[in-house]
Amino acid sequence: MNKLFNMLVMSAMLLVSGFAIANGDAETTQSQAHMWQAIQEGQQGVTTSQSTFHDQLINVNDERLIPARETYLAPGIMLAVFGMIAAFAVFIAVNGISKLHGGFSGKMVYRWSKFDVFIHWLGAIPCLLLILTGIALLAGRFFIQPYLGDGAWSSLVYLSKEIHDVMAIPFIIGWAVMVVLWAKNQMPAKYDLGWILVVGGYINFGPFKGKHPDAGFANAGEKMWFWTFAFVGALVVASGVVLLFPNLIEPSRSLSMLAVVVHGAGAIIIAAFSIIHIFMATVMSEGGMECMVSGYCDENWAKQHHNVWYDEIKADGTLKYKD
């Protein structure tokens, strides 16, 4: 009986509330309208928070930054990763890979120190994990969530966020050391233009077939990747630090949103170049992967892909073979 009475009372209250809302209280409605207008105009309030933007109830800054994620960044990261993979798959199916014309010589030439190899993987492994988790965080809501249940989706996002935050630190260290340590071998040279004009000699048909353009320690393609990694990576790192340590930096809400957009745009560029770099090192160039595994490369690989560098170390007596 008591339950029935409570249900009748609640129903009556809901009916009265609905009637009041339907008819409206002119004074209350006008007051709410004024309050909402004041909030949109940045009206300040009082709170116990100590953040630099604690007195602003909502963000009233440039709202174009929010839809940019759905309109540009989400499809952009998907295209950068899966679009590039598809493009390379088609290219390799049509063109094939770059074979060593003289075959493997069996003589391994010293190219990278053990520290260089370590630094490369210190940056490379976190970079791959950041790209994969970044796909989930940036584009997952639009391309992954519709195909997962709520539980699986929340678990994926949580795990991706944790991995992304942890991997950011070794990536930053690897990025900084690589930029400082390797910049001296990445300076442009006159013969780089010739490398670009024949697409590095990787085309196996038409007028490009059989071309072996000059290249120093790093070829033109590697130099473009390095400087992209250096400068765009700086934007990714800077924006990432803003997002990773909000309590330390205390950014404004506009700066936080801008950091999200810059971070996402930079990640798209880095992701696209990373896919190119991975394919060129592992699939396209026969014998190329060995360089970043042992630090040595086959002598015929050095002659074919980095002839200027090989001639230099042979001439100055620094050519060193693996024992």
C-alpha positions in Angstrom: 0.0 0.0 0.0 2.8 2.4 0.9 4.6 1.6 -2.4 1.4 2.4 -4.3 1.0 5.7 -2.4 4.6 6.7 -3.1 4.2 5.9 -6.8 1.1 8.1 -6.9 2.9 10.9 -5.2 5.9 10.7 -7.6 3.6 10.6 -10.6 1.7 13.7 -9.4 5.0 15.5 -8.8 6.2 14.7 -12.3 2.9 15.8 -13.8 3.1 19.1 -11.9 6.7 19.6 -13.0 5.9 18.9 -16.6 2.9 21.3 -16.5 5.1 24.0 -15.1 7.8 23.5 -17.7 5.2 23.3 -20.5 3.6 26.6 -19.4 6.9 28.1 -18.4 7.7 30.7 -15.8 8.6 33.8 -17.8 10.8 35.3 -15.0 12.7 32.0 -14.5 13.2 31.5 -18.2 14.5 35.0 -18.7 16.8 34.6 -15.7 18.2 31.4 -17.1 18.7 33.0 -20.5 20.7 35.8 -19.0 22.8 33.4 -17.0 23.5 31.3 -20.1 24.5 34.4 -22.1 26.8 35.5 -19.3 28.5 32.1 -19.2 29.0 32.1 -23.0 30.5 35.6 -22.7 33.0 34.3 -20.1 31.4 35.4 -16.9 33.6 34.5 -14.0 32.5 32.6 -10.9 33.9 31.3 -7.6 35.4 27.8 -7.0 37.9 26.1 -4.7 40.0 25.1 -7.7 43.5 26.7 -8.0 44.0 26.2 -11.8 44.6 29.2 -14.0 41.2 28.9 -15.6 39.2 27.9 -12.5 36.8 30.8 -12.7 35.5 29.9 -16.2 32.5 27.5 -16.2 32.7 26.5 -19.9 35.2 27.0 -22.7 34.0 29.8 -24.9 37.0 30.0 -27.2 37.4 28.9 -30.8 34.9 26.1 -31.3 36.4 25.1 -34.7 39.1 23.2 -32.9 36.6 20.6 -31.6 35.1 19.4 -34.9 38.5 19.5 -36.5 39.2 16.2 -34.7 36.3 14.4 -36.4 36.5 16.1 -39.7 40.3 16.1 -40.4 42.4 14.3 -37.7 40.5 11.1 -37.3 40.3 10.2 -41.0 43.8 11.7 -41.4 45.5 9.2 -39.1 43.7 6.3 -40.6 44.7 7.4 -44.1 48.3 8.0 -43.0 48.7 4.5 -41.6 46.4 2.2 -43.6 46.4 4.3 -46.8 50.2 4.2 -46.9 50.3 0.5 -46.2 47.8 -0.1 -49.0 49.8 2.1 -51.4 53.1 0.3 -50.7 51.4 -3.1 -51.0 50.2 -2.1 -54.5 53.6 -0.6 -55.4 55.5 -3.7 -54.4 53.1 -5.9 -56.2 53.6 -3.9 -59.4 57.3 -2.9 -59.1 58.9 -5.5 -56.9 61.7 -4.7 -54.5 65.2 -3.3 -54.9 67.6 -6.3 -55.3 71.3 -6.3 -54.8 72.6 -6.6 -58.3 75.8 -8.2 -57.3 74.1 -10.3 -54.6 75.4 -10.5 -51.0 79.1 -10.2 -50.8 79.4 -11.8 -47.4 81.6 -8.9 -46.2 79.9 -6.8 -43.5 80.9 -3.1 -43.3 80.7 -1.1 -40.1 77.9 1.5 -40.3 76.3 2.2 -36.9 77.6 1.9 -33.4 75.9 -0.2 -30.8 74.8 3.0 -29.1 73.3 4.2 -32.4 71.3 1.0 -32.8 70.1 1.2 -29.2 68.9 4.8 -29.6 67.2 4.0 -32.9 65.1 1.3 -31.2 64.6 3.4 -28.1 62.8 5.9 -30.4 61.3 3.4 -32.9 59.5 0.9 -30.7 57.7 3.6 -28.6 56.9 5.5 -31.8 55.1 2.4 -33.2 53.2 1.9 -30.0 52.3 5.6 -29.9 51.0 5.4 -33.5 48.9 2.3 -32.7 47.5 3.7 -29.5 47.1 7.1 -31.1 44.8 5.5 -33.7 42.5 4.3 -30.9 42.6 7.6 -29.0 42.2 9.9 -32.0 40.1 7.9 -34.4 38.8 5.0 -32.5 35.6 6.7 -31.5 34.6 7.0 -35.2 36.2 3.9 -36.7 36.5 1.3 -33.9 33.9 1.9 -31.3 30.9 1.1 -33.6 32.2 -2.4 -33.9 32.9 -3.1 -30.2 30.7 -3.4 -27.2 30.9 -0.7 -24.5 33.0 -2.8 -22.2 35.6 -3.8 -24.8 35.7 -0.2 -26.1 36.3 1.3 -22.6 39.0 -1.3 -21.9 40.7 -0.5 -25.2 40.7 3.3 -24.6 42.0 2.9 -21.0 44.8 0.5 -22.1 45.7 2.8 -25.1 45.8 5.9 -22.9 48.1 4.1 -20.3 50.5 2.8 -23.0 50.5 6.1 -24.8 51.4 8.1 -21.6 54.2 5.6 -20.7 55.7 5.3 -24.1 55.8 9.1 -24.5 58.9 9.4 -22.2 61.3 7.0 -24.1 60.1 8.4 -27.4 61.0 11.9 -26.3 64.4 10.8 -25.1 65.1 8.8 -28.3 63.9 11.7 -30.5 66.1 14.2 -28.7 69.3 12.1 -28.8 68.8 11.1 -32.4 68.3 14.7 -33.6 71.4 15.9 -31.8 73.6 12.8 -32.6 72.7 12.2 -36.2 72.1 15.7 -37.6 75.7 16.0 -38.9 75.1 13.1 -41.4 71.8 14.6 -42.7 73.0 17.8 -44.3 71.8 18.3 -47.9 74.2 17.7 -50.7 74.2 18.5 -54.5 73.8 14.8 -55.5 70.6 14.6 -53.4 68.6 16.2 -56.2 69.8 13.5 -58.6 68.6 10.8 -56.1 65.1 12.4 -56.0 64.9 12.7 -59.8 65.3 8.9 -60.2 63.3 8.1 -57.1 66.4 6.6 -55.4 66.8 3.9 -58.0 64.0 1.9 -56.6 61.8 1.9 -59.8 62.3 -1.3 -61.8 60.7 -0.3 -65.0 60.8 2.5 -67.7 63.6 5.1 -67.8 64.3 4.7 -64.0 65.2 1.0 -64.2 68.8 0.2 -63.2 69.5 3.7 -62.0 71.9 3.9 -59.0 72.0 7.6 -57.8 74.8 8.9 -55.7 74.1 9.0 -51.9 76.2 9.7 -48.9 75.9 8.2 -45.4 72.2 9.1 -45.7 70.3 9.3 -49.0 67.9 12.2 -49.9 64.9 10.2 -48.8 66.4 9.5 -45.4 67.3 13.1 -45.0 63.8 14.2 -45.7 62.5 11.7 -43.1 65.1 12.8 -40.6 64.3 16.6 -40.8 60.6 15.8 -40.8 61.1 13.7 -37.7 63.2 16.5 -36.1 60.9 19.5 -36.7 57.4 17.9 -36.8 58.6 15.7 -33.9 59.4 18.8 -31.9 55.8 20.0 -32.3 54.5 16.5 -31.3 56.8 16.5 -28.3 55.9 20.0 -27.2 52.1 19.5 -27.6 52.4 16.1 -26.0 54.1 17.6 -22.9 51.3 20.1 -22.5 48.7 17.2 -22.6 50.8 14.8 -20.5 51.5 17.3 -17.7 48.5 19.6 -17.4 48.9 20.1 -13.7 52.6 21.1 -14.1 52.1 23.5 -17.0 48.5 24.6 -16.2 47.6 25.5 -19.8 44.5 27.5 -20.7 41.7 25.6 -22.2 42.4 27.1 -25.6 46.0 26.0 -25.4 44.9 22.5 -24.4 42.6 22.3 -27.4 45.3 23.7 -29.7 47.7 21.1 -28.3 45.3 18.3 -29.2 45.0 19.6 -32.8 48.8 20.2 -33.2 49.6 16.8 -31.6 47.1 15.0 -33.9 48.3 16.8 -37.1 51.9 16.2 -36.3 51.2 12.5 -35.5 49.6 12.1 -38.9 52.7 13.3 -40.6 55.0 11.3 -38.5 52.9 8.2 -39.0 52.9 8.5 -42.8 56.7 8.9 -42.9 57.1 6.1 -40.4 55.2 3.7 -42.7 57.4 4.8 -45.6 60.6 4.4 -43.5 59.6 0.9 -42.3 58.7 -0.4 -45.8 61.9 1.1 -47.3 64.1 -0.5 -44.6 62.5 -3.9 -44.3 60.8 -4.8 -47.7 62.0 -2.5 -50.5 65.7 -2.6 -49.9 67.2 -6.0 -49.8 69.7 -6.2 -47.0 68.7 -2.8 -45.5 67.3 -4.1 -42.2 70.6 -5.6 -41.2 72.0 -2.1 -40.6 69.8 -1.5 -37.6 70.1 -5.0 -36.2 73.8 -5.5 -36.1 75.1 -2.1 -37.0 76.8 -3.6 -40.1 75.7 -3.6 -43.8 76.7 -5.8 -46.7 79.5 -4.3 -48.7 77.5 -4.6 -52.0 74.6 -2.9 -50.3 76.9 0.0 -49.3 78.2 0.3 -52.8 74.8 0.3 -54.4 72.8 2.5 -52.0 75.4 4.7 -50.4 78.3 4.8 -52.8 79.6 8.3 -51.9 79.9 7.3 -48.2 81.5 3.9 -49.1 84.1 5.6 -51.3 84.9 8.2 -48.6 85.5 5.7 -45.8 87.5 3.5 -48.2 89.7 6.5 -49.2 90.3 7.8 -45.7 91.1 4.4 -44.2 88.0 4.2 -41.9 86.4 1.3 -43.7 86.0 -1.4 -41.1 84.8 -5.0 -41.6 83.0 -7.2 -39.2 85.4 -9.8 -37.7 
